[in-house]
Amino acid sequence: MTHPFHPLHGREFIVVTIRNNWGEDRVYYHDEGGHLQAIPAAWTDAMAADPTVVISAGRAPFRLQDLAELARLVERIRKGGHDGS
């Protein structure tokens, strides 16, 4: 787990599979109790680092794709829509 604010930061797990669910790549692993868990792949080192994160060297906390999605969400809310896709 590489996400700096996740309670399992620094822990290592054996990856069961990586799948695209809910619009993002997710890593599946078994927790200490043997239960299958899923976390966003971006929170791990299981996949290549996002180029924006690498190039920014920690200076850009958000990816362009995430900011664009946030802008769409804010616009929908301002127009009285909801946040569901």
DSSP file (Angstrom, degrees, kcal/mol; ACC not computed):
  #  RESIDUE AA STRUCTURE BP1 BP2  ACC     N-H-->O    O-->H-N    N-H-->O    O-->H-N    TCO  KAPPA ALPHA  PHI   PSI    X-CA   Y-CA   Z-CA
    1    1 A M              0   0    0      0, 0.0     9,-3.0     0, 0.0    43,-0.2   0.000 360.0 360.0 360.0 120.8    0.0    0.0    0.0
    2    2 A T        +     0   0    0     41,-2.7    42,-0.2     7,-0.2     7,-0.1   0.565 360.0 115.6-107.5 -11.2    1.6    3.2   -1.1
    3    3 A H    >   -     0   0    0     40,-1.6     3,-1.2     1,-0.2     6,-0.1  -0.447  62.4-142.8 -62.1 121.7   -1.2    5.7   -0.4
    4    4 A P  T 3  S+     0   0    0      0, 0.0    -1,-0.2     0, 0.0     5,-0.1   0.715  93.8  41.9 -65.5 -21.3    0.3    8.0    2.3
    5    5 A F  T 3  S+     0   0    0      3,-0.0    -2,-0.1     2,-0.0    -3,-0.0   0.424  86.3 109.8-105.9   0.9   -2.9    8.4    4.3
    6    6 A H  S X  S-     0   0    0     -3,-1.2     3,-2.1     1,-0.1     0, 0.0  -0.561  73.4-128.2 -77.4 139.9   -4.3    4.9    4.1
    7    7 A P  T 3  S+     0   0    0      0, 0.0    -1,-0.1     0, 0.0    -2,-0.0   0.734 110.2  52.9 -59.8 -21.3   -4.2    3.0    7.4
    8    8 A L  T >  S+     0   0    0      2,-0.1     3,-2.5     3,-0.1    -2,-0.1   0.209  78.0 148.8 -98.6  15.9   -2.4    0.1    5.7
    9    9 A H  T <   +     0   0    0     -3,-2.1    -7,-0.2     1,-0.3     3,-0.1  -0.228  69.8  17.4 -52.2 131.5    0.3    2.4    4.2
   10   10 A G  T 3  S+     0   0    0     -9,-3.0    -1,-0.3     1,-0.3     2,-0.1   0.229  95.5 125.1  90.1 -14.5    3.6    0.4    3.9
   11   11 A R    <   -     0   0    0     -3,-2.5     2,-0.4   -10,-0.1    -1,-0.3  -0.459  51.2-141.1 -76.7 151.0    2.0   -3.0    4.2
   12   12 A E        +     0   0    0     -2,-0.1     2,-0.3    -3,-0.1    -1,-0.0  -0.930  20.3 178.8-115.2 139.7    2.5   -5.6    1.5
   13   13 A F        -     0   0    0     -2,-0.4     2,-0.5    16,-0.0    18,-0.1  -0.939  34.4-108.5-133.3 155.3   -0.1   -8.0    0.2
   14   14 A I        -     0   0    0     -2,-0.3    16,-0.6    16,-0.3     2,-0.4  -0.770  38.6-125.3 -84.3 124.6   -0.1  -10.7   -2.5
   15   15 A V  E     -A   29   0A   0     -2,-0.5    14,-0.2     1,-0.2     3,-0.1  -0.561  24.3-174.2 -74.5 126.9   -2.1   -9.5   -5.5
   16   16 A V  E     -     0   0A   0     12,-3.4     2,-0.3     1,-0.4    13,-0.2   0.900  66.8 -32.7 -83.2 -49.0   -4.9  -11.9   -6.4
   17   17 A T  E     -A   28   0A   0     11,-1.0    11,-2.9     2,-0.0     2,-0.5  -0.976  48.1-130.8-163.0 163.2   -5.9  -10.0   -9.6
   18   18 A I  E     +A   27   0A   0     -2,-0.3     2,-0.3     9,-0.2     9,-0.2  -0.995  35.4 168.1-123.5 124.1   -6.1   -6.5  -11.1
   19   19 A R  E     -A   26   0A   0      7,-2.2     7,-3.6    -2,-0.5     2,-0.8  -0.929  39.4-115.9-134.7 156.7   -9.4   -5.6  -12.7
   20   20 A N  E     +A   25   0A   0     -2,-0.3     2,-0.3     5,-0.3     5,-0.3  -0.849  49.3 156.6 -94.6 108.8  -11.1   -2.6  -14.1
   21   21 A N  E >   +A   24   0A   0      3,-2.3     3,-1.6    -2,-0.8    -2,-0.0  -0.974  59.0  10.0-132.0 146.1  -14.2   -2.0  -11.9
   22   22 A W  T 3  S-     0   0    0     -2,-0.3    -1,-0.1     1,-0.3     3,-0.1   0.812 132.1 -57.3  56.6  32.7  -16.2    1.1  -11.2
   23   23 A G  T 3  S+     0   0    0      1,-0.2     2,-0.3    -3,-0.1    -1,-0.3   0.590 122.4  75.3  79.4  11.1  -14.3    3.0  -13.9
   24   24 A E  E <  S-A   21   0A   0     -3,-1.6    -3,-2.3    -5,-0.1     2,-0.3  -0.987  86.8 -95.5-149.0 158.0  -10.9    2.4  -12.4
   25   25 A D  E     -A   20   0A   0     -2,-0.3    16,-2.9    -5,-0.3    17,-0.4  -0.587  43.6-167.0 -73.8 134.5   -8.3   -0.3  -12.1
   26   26 A R  E     -AB  19  40A   0     -7,-3.6    -7,-2.2    -2,-0.3     2,-0.5  -0.966  15.4-138.6-127.5 142.6   -8.5   -2.1   -8.7
   27   27 A V  E     -AB  18  39A   0     12,-3.0    12,-2.0    -2,-0.4     2,-0.4  -0.856  16.8-153.9 -99.7 129.9   -6.2   -4.4   -7.0
   28   28 A Y  E     +AB  17  38A   0    -11,-2.9   -12,-3.4    -2,-0.5   -11,-1.0  -0.881  24.8 154.7-106.8 135.7   -7.7   -7.5   -5.3
   29   29 A Y  E     -AB  15  37A   0      8,-2.2     8,-3.4    -2,-0.4     2,-0.5  -0.943  42.9-105.4-149.1 165.7   -5.9   -9.1   -2.3
   30   30 A H  E     - B   0  36A   0    -16,-0.6   -16,-0.3    -2,-0.3     6,-0.2  -0.869  34.0-141.6 -98.7 131.1   -6.8  -11.2    0.7
   31   31 A D    >   -     0   0    0      4,-2.7     3,-2.2    -2,-0.5    -1,-0.0  -0.121  40.3 -81.4 -78.1-176.5   -6.6   -9.4    4.1
   32   32 A E  T 3  S+     0   0    0      1,-0.3    -1,-0.1     2,-0.1    -2,-0.0   0.777 132.4  53.2 -59.4 -27.8   -5.3  -11.0    7.3
   33   33 A G  T 3  S-     0   0    0      2,-0.1    -1,-0.3     1,-0.0     3,-0.1   0.412 120.3-108.2 -87.5   1.5   -8.7  -12.7    7.8
   34   34 A G  S <  S+     0   0    0     -3,-2.2     2,-0.3     1,-0.3    -2,-0.1   0.521  72.6 141.7  85.0   5.5   -8.6  -14.3    4.3
   35   35 A H        -     0   0    0      1,-0.1    -4,-2.7    -5,-0.0     2,-0.4  -0.619  57.2-114.3 -83.5 139.2  -11.3  -12.0    3.0
   36   36 A L  E     -B   30   0A   0     -2,-0.3     2,-0.3    -6,-0.2    -6,-0.2  -0.576  40.9-177.9 -72.4 128.1  -11.0  -10.7   -0.6
   37   37 A Q  E     -B   29   0A   0     -8,-3.4    -8,-2.2    -2,-0.4     2,-0.4  -0.872  13.7-152.5-124.7 157.3  -10.5   -6.9   -0.6
   38   38 A A  E     +B   28   0A   0     -2,-0.3   -10,-0.2   -10,-0.2   -20,-0.0  -0.997  14.5 172.8-133.7 139.4  -10.2   -4.4   -3.4
   39   39 A I  E     -B   27   0A   0    -12,-2.0   -12,-3.0    -2,-0.4     2,-0.1  -0.960  45.6 -83.8-137.3 155.7   -8.4   -1.0   -3.4
   40   40 A P  E >   -B   26   0A   0      0, 0.0     3,-1.9     0, 0.0   -14,-0.3  -0.374  34.3-132.6 -59.4 135.2   -7.7    1.4   -6.3
   41   41 A A  G >  S+     0   0    0    -16,-2.9     3,-2.1     1,-0.3     6,-0.4   0.806 103.9  69.5 -59.8 -29.1   -4.6    0.4   -8.1
   42   42 A A  G 3  S+     0   0    0    -17,-0.4    -1,-0.3     1,-0.3     8,-0.1   0.705  91.4  60.7 -63.3 -18.3   -3.4    4.0   -7.9
   43   43 A W  G <  S+     0   0    0     -3,-1.9   -41,-2.7   -40,-0.1   -40,-1.6   0.380 107.7  51.7 -87.8   4.6   -3.0    3.5   -4.1
   44   44 A T  S <  S-     0   0    0     -3,-2.1     3,-0.2   -43,-0.2    -3,-0.0  -0.694  82.1-120.2-129.0 178.6   -0.4    0.7   -4.8
   45   45 A D  S    S+     0   0    0     -2,-0.2     4,-0.1     1,-0.1    -3,-0.1   0.092  82.8 106.3-105.8  20.8    2.7    0.1   -6.7
   46   46 A A  S    S+     0   0    0     -5,-0.4     2,-0.3     2,-0.1    -1,-0.1   0.705  82.2  37.0 -72.4 -19.9    1.1   -2.8   -8.6
   47   47 A M  S    S-     0   0    0     -6,-0.4     3,-0.1    -3,-0.2    -3,-0.0  -0.840 104.1 -76.7-127.8 165.5    0.9   -0.7  -11.8
   48   48 A A        -     0   0    0     -2,-0.3    -2,-0.1     1,-0.1    -1,-0.1  -0.299  58.4-100.3 -60.1 143.5    3.1    1.9  -13.4
   49   49 A A        -     0   0    0      1,-0.1    -1,-0.1    -4,-0.1    -4,-0.0  -0.343  42.3 -96.5 -65.0 146.1    3.0    5.3  -11.8
   50   50 A D     >  -     0   0    0      1,-0.1     4,-2.1    -8,-0.1     3,-0.5  -0.448  30.3-130.5 -62.3 131.4    0.8    8.0  -13.4
   51   51 A P  H  > S+     0   0    0      0, 0.0     4,-3.0     0, 0.0     5,-0.3   0.845 106.7  56.0 -55.8 -36.3    3.1   10.1  -15.7
   52   52 A T  H  > S+     0   0    0      1,-0.2     4,-2.3     2,-0.2     8,-0.2   0.913 108.1  47.8 -62.4 -41.9    1.7   13.3  -14.1
   53   53 A V  H  >>S+     0   0    0     -3,-0.5     4,-0.9     2,-0.2     5,-0.8   0.909 114.5  46.6 -65.2 -42.0    2.6   12.2  -10.7
   54   54 A V  H ><5S+     0   0    0     -4,-2.1     3,-0.6     1,-0.2    -2,-0.2   0.950 115.3  44.0 -65.7 -50.1    6.2   11.2  -11.8
   55   55 A I  H 3<5S+     0   0    0     -4,-3.0    -2,-0.2     1,-0.2    -1,-0.2   0.872 111.6  53.2 -65.9 -37.4    6.8   14.4  -13.7
   56   56 A S  H ><5S-     0   0    0     -4,-2.3     3,-2.0    -5,-0.3    -1,-0.2   0.690  92.3-148.5 -73.6 -16.4    5.4   16.7  -11.0
   57   57 A A  T <<5S-     0   0    0     -4,-0.9    -3,-0.1    -3,-0.6    -4,-0.1   0.878  73.5 -44.7  50.3  42.8    7.7   15.0   -8.4
   58   58 A G  T 3 <S+     0   0    0     -5,-0.8    -1,-0.3     2,-0.2    -4,-0.1   0.416 120.3 105.0  87.1  -2.3    5.1   15.6   -5.7
   59   59 A R  S <  S+     0   0    0     -3,-2.0    -2,-0.1     1,-0.2    -6,-0.1   0.663  74.1  56.0 -86.2 -15.5    4.3   19.2   -6.7
   60   60 A A        -     0   0    0     -7,-0.2    -2,-0.2    -8,-0.2    -1,-0.2  -0.912  60.9-175.1-119.7 103.2    0.9   18.4   -8.4
   61   61 A P        +     0   0    0      0, 0.0     2,-0.4     0, 0.0    -1,-0.1   0.628  68.5  53.7 -74.5 -11.2   -1.5   16.6   -6.0
   62   62 A F  S    S-     0   0    0    -10,-0.1     2,-0.2    -9,-0.0     3,-0.0  -0.950  76.3-130.2-127.2 144.6   -4.1   16.0   -8.7
   63   63 A R     >  -     0   0    0     -2,-0.4     4,-2.3     1,-0.1     5,-0.2  -0.580  27.7-117.1 -84.6 153.9   -4.1   14.4  -12.1
   64   64 A L  H  > S+     0   0    0      1,-0.2     4,-2.6     2,-0.2     5,-0.2   0.904 116.2  54.5 -56.4 -43.7   -5.6   16.3  -15.0
   65   65 A Q  H  > S+     0   0    0      1,-0.2     4,-2.0     2,-0.2    -1,-0.2   0.885 108.9  48.3 -59.4 -40.2   -8.2   13.6  -15.5
   66   66 A D  H  > S+     0   0    0      2,-0.2     4,-2.2     1,-0.2    -1,-0.2   0.904 111.8  48.6 -68.3 -40.7   -9.3   13.9  -11.9
   67   67 A L  H  X S+     0   0    0     -4,-2.3     4,-2.3     2,-0.2    -2,-0.2   0.884 110.1  51.9 -66.6 -37.8   -9.6   17.7  -12.1
   68   68 A A  H  X S+     0   0    0     -4,-2.6     4,-2.1     2,-0.2    -1,-0.2   0.915 110.4  48.3 -64.1 -42.2  -11.6   17.4  -15.3
   69   69 A E  H  X S+     0   0    0     -4,-2.0     4,-2.3     1,-0.2    -2,-0.2   0.898 110.6  51.5 -64.4 -40.1  -14.0   15.0  -13.6
   70   70 A L  H  X S+     0   0    0     -4,-2.2     4,-2.6     2,-0.2    -2,-0.2   0.910 108.1  51.7 -62.1 -42.3  -14.3   17.3  -10.6
   71   71 A A  H  X S+     0   0    0     -4,-2.3     4,-2.2     1,-0.2    -2,-0.2   0.905 110.1  49.1 -61.6 -41.7  -15.1   20.2  -12.9
   72   72 A R  H  X S+     0   0    0     -4,-2.1     4,-2.3     2,-0.2    -1,-0.2   0.912 111.4  49.9 -63.8 -41.6  -17.9   18.2  -14.6
   73   73 A L  H  X S+     0   0    0     -4,-2.3     4,-2.3     2,-0.2    -2,-0.2   0.927 110.8  48.5 -62.0 -46.6  -19.3   17.2  -11.2
   74   74 A V  H  X S+     0   0    0     -4,-2.6     4,-2.6     1,-0.2    -1,-0.2   0.902 111.1  51.0 -61.5 -41.5  -19.3   20.8   -9.9
   75   75 A E  H  X S+     0   0    0     -4,-2.2     4,-1.7     2,-0.2    -1,-0.2   0.913 109.7  49.5 -64.1 -42.5  -21.0   21.9  -13.1
   76   76 A R  H  <>S+     0   0    0     -4,-2.3     5,-3.2     1,-0.2    -2,-0.2   0.914 112.6  47.9 -61.9 -42.2  -23.7   19.2  -12.8
   77   77 A I  H ><5S+     0   0    0     -4,-2.3     3,-1.7     1,-0.2    -2,-0.2   0.913 109.1  53.1 -65.4 -42.5  -24.3   20.2   -9.1
   78   78 A R  H 3<5S+     0   0    0     -4,-2.6    -1,-0.2     1,-0.3    -2,-0.2   0.841 108.3  51.5 -62.2 -31.9  -24.5   23.9  -10.1
   79   79 A K  T 3<5S-     0   0    0     -4,-1.7    -1,-0.3    -5,-0.2    -2,-0.2   0.373 125.9-102.0 -86.6   5.7  -27.2   23.1  -12.7
   80   80 A G  T < 5S+     0   0    0     -3,-1.7    -3,-0.2     1,-0.2    -2,-0.1   0.576  80.6 130.4  87.9   8.9  -29.2   21.2  -10.1
   81   81 A G      < -     0   0    0     -5,-3.2     2,-0.2    -6,-0.2    -1,-0.2  -0.094  55.0-112.3 -80.4-173.1  -28.1   17.7  -11.2
   82   82 A H        -     0   0    0      2,-0.2    -1,-0.1    -3,-0.1    -3,-0.1  -0.669  22.3-111.0-115.4 175.5  -26.8   15.0   -9.0
   83   83 A D  S    S+     0   0    0     -2,-0.2     2,-0.1    -7,-0.1    -6,-0.0   0.432  79.0 111.5 -90.5   1.8  -23.4   13.4   -8.8
   84   84 A G              0   0    0      1,-0.1    -2,-0.2   -11,-0.0     0, 0.0  -0.478 360.0 360.0 -75.1 146.2  -24.4   10.0  -10.2
   85   85 A S              0   0    0     -2,-0.1    -1,-0.1     0, 0.0    -2,-0.0   0.441 360.0 360.0 -96.3 360.0  -23.1    9.1  -13.6
